Amino acid sequence: MMEYYPLCSSCAMTFQILPFCSVKYSFTPLYTFRIYSSGSHGPVLMLLHGGGHSALSWAVFTSVICSRINCRVVAMDLRGHGDTKVKNPDDLSAETMAKDIGKVVEALYGENPPPIMIIGHSMGGAIAVHTAAANHVPSLLGLCVIDVVEGTAMDALNSMQNFLRSRPKTFKSVENAIEWSVKSGQIRNVESARVSMVGQVKKCEEPLSSPGVSRSISEGIIEEEEEDEEGGESNHKRKKEDDQEIKKECLYTWRIELSKTEKYWEGWFKGLSSLFLTCSVPKLLLLAGVDRLDKDLTIGQMQGKAFIFLLFIVQHITLLWPEGSLMSSVVGIIIGKFQMQVLPQCGHAVHEDAPEKVCLFHITIMENIFTSSDL
């Protein structure tokens, strides 16, 4: 079952028509995936967002790349995220989410899907690798992973809970959430933040009197009362007035509690580098810093440089020896290394911070993968 409707993001700061058509795909009443799409011709770019984000994190990237080349963009809210509704939203295992990608592709295109390139950021990059390795997308012709490397990710897991605790639990408004995301450096591109944060937060469902919400927003008031007990009735009256004022506000909180997904983190990232290197399709790795490379990928990158030189020689042999084109294909499959680009001025959300540069890298690799007639 499909439900189409135009999508816009509206708040006091901005009213922006997104470069997407929003679609709900229901496999059964218990499985409905929110899909955002753009374009009607050309190869498909399947976009997978990071943990806690949504498909809307790809909005600015989509606007840019669709203006440059002929392609179709499909961005989906992964299970447990955004507006996707599934029977077991808490099952965020790599295996389950990779199967979701295959099911969505099958629902969209049937038994004969068009050429597809999967692009994933952070957690979505890990799921992209698992999807490719399990061959859930038979027409896959390219793979791009953005700022996720096994070694760095595994090292960061120990401090992840502390990072999540350091984030605000609630926001007074969507505008407040957008402002925080930019000032904290989570998203350095204001244009992208205005769209992306809409998919990361939601209105609080719990009553404000519940412990999970009221403590996070009135903690400062409680501490003030404890420090100034001599104020007596006047201080109590002020607190009561502040509480009444808070209750008038419509608060927002995170759509997903990432801290509760901890049991799946290791499964997303453990063995990721070797899995990435074994994928036989052309691969692109985009990083915010070269220090993120681990041992396996460093070796793979050096071998990849040797492969590029070897491929250069083979291509020249092809001019003299027609059968050399077959040799070129065989060498590419056997070595199966990757291209790497580093954008040091970006934060973790590379595709949001520098969508123009990320698009240029993808256009370059797509021109090598797909024929000019496709683009």
NUKETI-635843 format. One record per residue (C-alpha): x, y, z; residue number from 1. Coordinates in pm, 1 decimal. Each point is the difference from the previous one (the first is absolute). Last residue first. Layout:
BEGIN
<<X,Y,Z>,NUM>
...
This chain:
BEGIN
<<2318.0,1005.1,-1608.8>,375>
<<-103.2,-338.6,-138.2>,374>
<<116.0,95.4,-350.7>,373>
<<344.7,85.8,139.2>,372>
<<36.9,-358.1,117.2>,371>
<<4.7,-76.1,370.8>,370>
<<292.1,-94.8,222.8>,369>
<<270.4,248.8,-96.8>,368>
<<-241.9,292.0,-29.4>,367>
<<-146.4,-110.7,331.3>,366>
<<342.6,30.8,166.3>,365>
<<37.2,360.2,-115.0>,364>
<<-361.4,93.1,78.0>,363>
<<43.9,-138.3,349.4>,362>
<<308.3,211.2,69.8>,361>
<<-171.0,310.8,-135.9>,360>
<<-308.6,-64.5,213.7>,359>
<<209.1,-19.6,317.0>,358>
<<157.8,334.1,-87.6>,357>
<<-337.2,171.6,-47.6>,356>
<<-155.6,-163.4,308.0>,355>
<<272.0,132.9,235.9>,354>
<<-137.4,4.9,355.7>,353>
<<-295.6,-228.1,-67.9>,352>
<<191.1,-270.3,-187.9>,351>
<<283.5,14.8,254.4>,350>
<<-220.1,-46.2,306.4>,349>
<<303.2,-83.5,217.3>,348>
<<134.0,353.3,-23.7>,347>
<<150.4,150.7,-310.7>,346>
<<311.6,207.8,-67.3>,345>
<<215.5,-311.5,-42.2>,344>
<<-186.4,-135.7,-305.2>,343>
<<189.8,-318.6,-84.9>,342>
<<-52.7,-210.3,-311.9>,341>
<<60.8,-371.6,-43.0>,340>
<<-32.0,-234.2,-296.5>,339>
<<-29.4,-369.7,65.5>,338>
<<147.8,-347.3,-37.1>,337>
<<-149.9,-298.0,-186.7>,336>
<<330.6,-167.3,-84.6>,335>
<<-154.9,-296.0,-180.3>,334>
<<-293.5,188.2,-150.5>,333>
<<207.6,282.7,-144.7>,332>
<<265.4,-238.3,-135.5>,331>
<<-266.7,-204.7,-179.2>,330>
<<-159.9,307.0,-157.1>,329>
<<333.3,131.5,-129.4>,328>
<<93.7,-340.4,-143.0>,327>
<<-325.2,-5.0,-193.4>,326>
<<81.2,343.2,-142.8>,325>
<<345.2,-133.6,-93.7>,324>
<<-161.3,-220.5,-263.9>,323>
<<21.4,295.4,-237.8>,322>
<<385.6,5.9,13.9>,321>
<<163.1,325.6,-106.6>,320>
<<-246.8,243.4,151.6>,319>
<<-75.6,-251.6,273.9>,318>
<<366.7,6.2,105.0>,317>
<<-48.9,367.0,85.0>,316>
<<-295.8,-88.6,219.7>,315>
<<206.7,-272.0,165.5>,314>
<<274.8,247.6,91.7>,313>
<<-247.0,242.1,159.0>,312>
<<-164.8,-295.9,178.1>,311>
<<336.4,-88.5,153.4>,310>
<<46.5,357.9,123.8>,309>
<<-352.1,-0.4,144.4>,308>
<<67.1,-340.8,156.7>,307>
<<312.1,126.4,174.9>,306>
<<-207.4,281.8,149.3>,305>
<<-260.5,-256.1,105.2>,304>
<<268.5,-207.2,170.1>,303>
<<86.2,304.2,209.4>,302>
<<-367.0,57.4,78.3>,301>
<<-54.4,-364.4,91.6>,300>
<<295.4,7.8,237.9>,299>
<<-138.3,313.4,164.2>,298>
<<-346.2,-156.0,-0.6>,297>
<<115.4,-307.6,188.5>,296>
<<209.6,200.7,249.9>,295>
<<-265.4,259.0,89.2>,294>
<<-68.1,328.2,-179.5>,293>
<<-159.2,274.2,214.1>,292>
<<323.5,201.9,10.9>,291>
<<-69.7,98.8,-362.5>,290>
<<-269.9,239.0,120.5>,289>
<<-360.2,82.9,-90.9>,288>
<<-13.8,-315.1,-210.2>,287>
<<-157.4,-106.6,-329.1>,286>
<<57.4,-361.2,-108.1>,285>
<<-93.6,-92.1,-357.6>,284>
<<-43.9,-354.1,-128.6>,283>
<<-28.5,-165.7,-339.8>,282>
<<-180.8,-336.4,39.6>,281>
<<179.4,-312.2,122.7>,280>
<<-82.3,37.7,369.2>,279>
<<288.8,-172.5,179.2>,278>
<<157.3,328.5,111.8>,277>
<<-316.4,112.6,177.1>,276>
<<-28.3,-330.4,188.4>,275>
<<363.7,30.2,107.6>,274>
<<-66.0,350.2,130.0>,273>
<<-333.1,-84.0,165.5>,272>
<<124.1,-291.3,213.6>,271>
<<-167.4,149.4,307.2>,270>
<<-194.1,314.4,-94.7>,269>
<<-373.9,-64.8,-1.3>,268>
<<14.3,-303.6,228.0>,267>
<<193.6,197.9,260.8>,266>
<<-272.3,264.3,11.4>,265>
<<-294.8,-237.4,32.3>,264>
<<-5.7,-37.3,381.1>,263>
<<26.6,379.3,31.6>,262>
<<-340.4,71.0,-157.6>,261>
<<-149.8,132.8,324.7>,260>
<<242.0,294.3,7.4>,259>
<<-127.8,102.0,-343.4>,258>
<<-335.0,104.3,139.4>,257>
<<-183.8,68.7,-325.6>,256>
<<-218.5,293.2,-100.2>,255>
<<196.0,238.1,222.6>,254>
<<-204.5,246.7,203.6>,253>
<<-221.3,299.7,-65.4>,252>
<<-194.9,216.0,244.2>,251>
<<-321.9,186.6,-63.6>,250>
<<9.2,279.8,254.2>,249>
<<-293.4,84.8,226.5>,248>
<<122.6,-251.1,257.0>,247>
<<323.6,194.1,30.9>,246>
<<-187.0,317.7,102.0>,245>
<<-185.9,-189.8,271.7>,244>
<<329.4,-138.3,127.9>,243>
<<148.6,350.5,5.9>,242>
<<-298.4,129.7,198.5>,241>
<<38.3,-283.2,252.2>,240>
<<372.6,67.2,30.2>,239>
<<-66.2,369.7,66.3>,238>
<<-258.8,-85.5,266.2>,237>
<<243.2,-235.3,172.3>,236>
<<264.8,273.6,1.1>,235>
<<-244.8,253.1,143.9>,234>
<<-123.3,-249.2,260.8>,233>
<<336.5,-67.6,155.6>,232>
<<294.6,200.0,-133.4>,231>
<<207.4,-153.6,277.8>,230>
<<12.5,-322.6,-200.6>,229>
<<223.1,165.7,-253.7>,228>
<<236.7,-271.8,-116.3>,227>
<<-272.0,-263.0,-9.6>,226>
<<-232.3,226.8,-197.6>,225>
<<268.3,77.0,-254.9>,224>
<<70.3,-369.8,-44.2>,223>
<<-366.4,-67.1,-73.2>,222>
<<-16.2,282.3,-254.9>,221>
<<307.8,-131.2,-180.8>,220>
<<-149.1,-347.6,-16.7>,219>
<<-320.7,128.6,-155.1>,218>
<<44.7,-113.4,-359.3>,217>
<<170.3,-335.8,43.8>,216>
<<-192.2,-85.7,314.7>,215>
<<-339.2,60.6,-162.7>,214>
<<61.6,-233.5,-290.5>,213>
<<86.2,-350.4,114.6>,212>
<<-147.0,54.6,347.2>,211>
<<-356.3,49.7,-134.4>,210>
<<-165.9,335.3,72.9>,209>
<<53.1,116.4,-355.7>,208>
<<-233.9,-269.7,-122.1>,207>
<<179.6,-240.5,-235.6>,206>
<<-40.3,32.5,-378.1>,205>
<<264.5,266.6,-46.9>,204>
<<-17.9,148.0,-347.8>,203>
<<253.5,-149.1,-237.0>,202>
<<368.7,39.3,-79.9>,201>
<<241.7,-147.6,-254.8>,200>
<<-199.5,36.5,-321.9>,199>
<<-61.7,371.3,46.9>,198>
<<368.2,28.6,88.3>,197>
<<98.4,-80.8,-358.9>,196>
<<-195.3,277.4,-169.7>,195>
<<121.8,309.0,180.3>,194>
<<332.9,-172.1,65.3>,193>
<<65.0,-31.5,-374.2>,192>
<<-25.6,373.2,-62.0>,191>
<<193.4,76.5,318.4>,190>
<<299.7,-209.6,-111.4>,189>
<<223.6,-90.2,292.4>,188>
<<-210.6,-289.3,126.7>,187>
<<100.1,-157.9,332.2>,186>
<<220.1,304.6,58.7>,185>
<<-154.0,85.5,336.2>,184>
<<-107.1,343.9,-126.0>,183>
<<-158.5,-147.5,-313.1>,182>
<<-190.8,-281.0,171.0>,181>
<<-103.4,228.1,287.4>,180>
<<-153.1,258.5,-233.2>,179>
<<-192.8,-269.2,-185.9>,178>
<<-132.6,-142.5,327.6>,177>
<<-110.7,347.6,114.0>,176>
<<-174.2,55.0,-333.9>,175>
<<-178.8,-333.3,47.4>,174>
<<-130.2,135.9,329.7>,173>
<<61.3,4.0,376.0>,172>
<<251.0,-282.4,-30.7>,171>
<<31.5,-314.0,210.5>,170>
<<262.2,-246.0,121.3>,169>
<<290.5,228.9,-81.7>,168>
<<311.3,-195.6,-105.5>,167>
<<269.1,-87.6,254.2>,166>
<<-162.3,-334.1,80.5>,165>
<<47.4,-107.3,-362.7>,164>
<<369.3,85.2,14.8>,163>
<<45.9,-190.5,323.9>,162>
<<-173.8,-301.6,-153.4>,161>
<<230.8,14.8,-301.9>,160>
<<323.4,3.1,199.4>,159>
<<69.1,-373.8,-7.7>,158>
<<-137.9,-29.6,-353.2>,157>
<<257.5,243.2,-141.3>,156>
<<277.9,-259.7,-31.9>,155>
<<-232.0,-227.5,-200.5>,154>
<<-91.2,284.1,-234.3>,153>
<<360.5,105.8,-56.5>,152>
<<113.6,-353.7,-82.9>,151>
<<-302.4,-90.1,-211.9>,150>
<<-6.6,310.5,-215.9>,149>
<<-301.3,225.7,-51.3>,148>
<<21.9,341.5,-158.0>,147>
<<-209.4,-52.4,-313.5>,146>
<<-14.6,-339.4,-172.7>,145>
<<-65.3,-16.3,-373.4>,144>
<<-88.4,-316.5,-191.2>,143>
<<-46.3,-56.8,-373.4>,142>
<<-163.5,-229.5,-255.4>,141>
<<-270.5,-170.4,205.3>,140>
<<-254.3,-176.2,-225.1>,139>
<<-30.7,-301.1,233.0>,138>
<<-82.9,211.6,307.9>,137>
<<-11.2,-237.0,299.5>,136>
<<343.0,-131.1,-102.3>,135>
<<98.9,-75.3,361.2>,134>
<<323.0,200.7,-38.9>,133>
<<-187.5,292.4,-157.8>,132>
<<-258.0,19.0,277.5>,131>
<<265.6,-35.0,272.4>,130>
<<199.6,281.3,-162.6>,129>
<<-306.3,224.6,-26.5>,128>
<<-86.8,-77.1,363.4>,127>
<<343.8,125.6,105.3>,126>
<<-46.0,313.2,-209.0>,125>
<<-343.0,54.3,153.4>,124>
<<159.2,-12.6,345.6>,123>
<<236.8,276.7,-119.3>,122>
<<-133.2,123.8,-335.1>,121>
<<-106.7,-234.4,-277.5>,120>
<<-0.4,21.1,-379.2>,119>
<<-130.8,-297.0,-198.5>,118>
<<40.2,8.9,-379.9>,117>
<<-273.2,-169.5,-198.2>,116>
<<-35.8,-110.4,-361.8>,115>
<<-372.1,-58.3,-66.5>,114>
<<-201.0,-266.8,184.3>,113>
<<-134.7,-301.0,-192.9>,112>
<<-194.0,-217.5,246.0>,111>
<<-216.1,281.6,133.1>,110>
<<113.7,362.6,-2.0>,109>
<<-129.7,174.9,310.0>,108>
<<-111.5,-298.8,205.9>,107>
<<318.4,-189.1,-87.7>,106>
<<215.9,297.7,96.3>,105>
<<-192.4,33.5,328.3>,104>
<<41.7,-369.5,76.0>,103>
<<375.0,10.8,-66.1>,102>
<<43.9,301.9,226.4>,101>
<<-201.2,-168.7,275.8>,100>
<<227.0,-306.5,-24.6>,99>
<<296.6,224.3,82.4>,98>
<<-192.8,133.7,298.9>,97>
<<-62.0,-349.0,134.9>,96>
<<359.4,-118.3,-43.8>,95>
<<151.7,316.5,147.1>,94>
<<-214.3,-36.6,310.4>,93>
<<-235.1,288.3,72.5>,92>
<<-281.9,-206.0,148.6>,91>
<<-164.4,272.8,211.9>,90>
<<-253.2,83.1,-271.9>,89>
<<-143.6,-354.1,14.9>,88>
<<-331.4,15.0,-186.7>,87>
<<106.0,283.4,-228.7>,86>
<<-85.9,369.2,-34.0>,85>
<<226.1,235.5,-197.9>,84>
<<-66.1,365.4,80.5>,83>
<<352.6,95.2,105.0>,82>
<<204.1,-279.3,153.1>,81>
<<-66.9,-338.5,162.6>,80>
<<33.9,-169.9,-336.2>,79>
<<192.7,207.1,-253.0>,78>
<<-164.0,309.4,-146.8>,77>
<<62.9,-30.8,-371.0>,76>
<<171.9,206.0,-266.7>,75>
<<-52.6,-82.0,-367.7>,74>
<<167.7,221.9,-259.1>,73>
<<-41.7,-52.5,-372.0>,72>
<<265.3,126.7,-238.2>,71>
<<71.6,237.7,-286.3>,70>
<<287.6,213.7,116.0>,69>
<<72.0,345.3,144.4>,68>
<<-332.4,132.7,131.5>,67>
<<-85.5,-339.0,149.2>,66>
<<334.4,7.4,183.0>,65>
<<-63.8,334.0,169.5>,64>
<<-358.7,-47.7,114.4>,63>
<<77.3,-351.1,120.3>,62>
<<297.0,118.3,209.0>,61>
<<-224.2,268.0,153.8>,60>
<<-266.2,-254.0,98.3>,59>
<<227.9,-285.3,114.6>,58>
<<-47.0,58.9,374.8>,57>
<<-373.0,-28.4,-73.4>,56>
<<42.6,-378.2,-19.0>,55>
<<20.6,-3.5,378.3>,54>
<<260.5,51.2,272.5>,53>
<<38.6,-181.4,332.3>,52>
<<253.3,-243.3,-146.4>,51>
<<120.5,101.7,-344.7>,50>
<<-198.8,21.6,-322.2>,49>
<<-20.7,-243.4,-291.7>,48>
<<-27.9,134.6,-356.8>,47>
<<-73.2,-224.0,-298.8>,46>
<<123.8,178.1,-313.7>,45>
<<-182.8,-142.4,-301.1>,44>
<<127.6,14.0,-357.3>,43>
<<-182.1,216.0,-253.4>,42>
<<-354.7,127.6,-27.7>,41>
<<-283.6,117.6,225.9>,40>
<<161.4,236.6,248.6>,39>
<<-57.8,40.0,373.3>,38>
<<-109.3,-238.3,273.0>,37>
<<-72.1,-3.2,371.1>,36>
<<-104.6,-332.6,150.3>,35>
<<-174.9,-60.5,330.7>,34>
<<-16.0,-374.0,64.8>,33>
<<-318.9,-168.1,118.0>,32>
<<14.0,-352.0,144.0>,31>
<<-277.6,-108.8,238.7>,30>
<<-290.5,64.5,-237.4>,29>
<<193.1,-211.8,-252.0>,28>
<<259.0,93.2,-262.3>,27>
<<-101.1,364.5,40.6>,26>
<<199.3,254.2,-197.3>,25>
<<-62.9,359.1,104.8>,24>
<<124.1,255.8,-250.9>,23>
<<130.8,353.4,31.0>,22>
<<91.5,186.0,-318.7>,21>
<<330.2,171.4,57.3>,20>
<<188.0,315.7,-92.8>,19>
<<-138.5,164.1,315.6>,18>
<<-231.2,299.0,-6.8>,17>
<<127.0,234.0,268.0>,16>
<<-174.3,211.4,258.3>,15>
<<258.1,124.1,245.2>,14>
<<61.9,156.5,338.9>,13>
<<-353.9,-13.4,138.6>,12>
<<-40.5,-362.3,-105.0>,11>
<<-100.9,-192.0,-310.0>,10>
<<171.5,-278.3,-184.9>,9>
<<-172.8,-108.1,-317.1>,8>
<<-92.1,-329.9,-156.4>,7>
<<-220.1,-73.0,-295.6>,6>
<<-224.9,-305.4,38.7>,5>
<<7.4,-358.6,-115.3>,4>
<<-147.9,-305.0,174.6>,3>
<<96.0,-344.4,-121.0>,2>
<<-134.4,-342.1,92.3>,1>
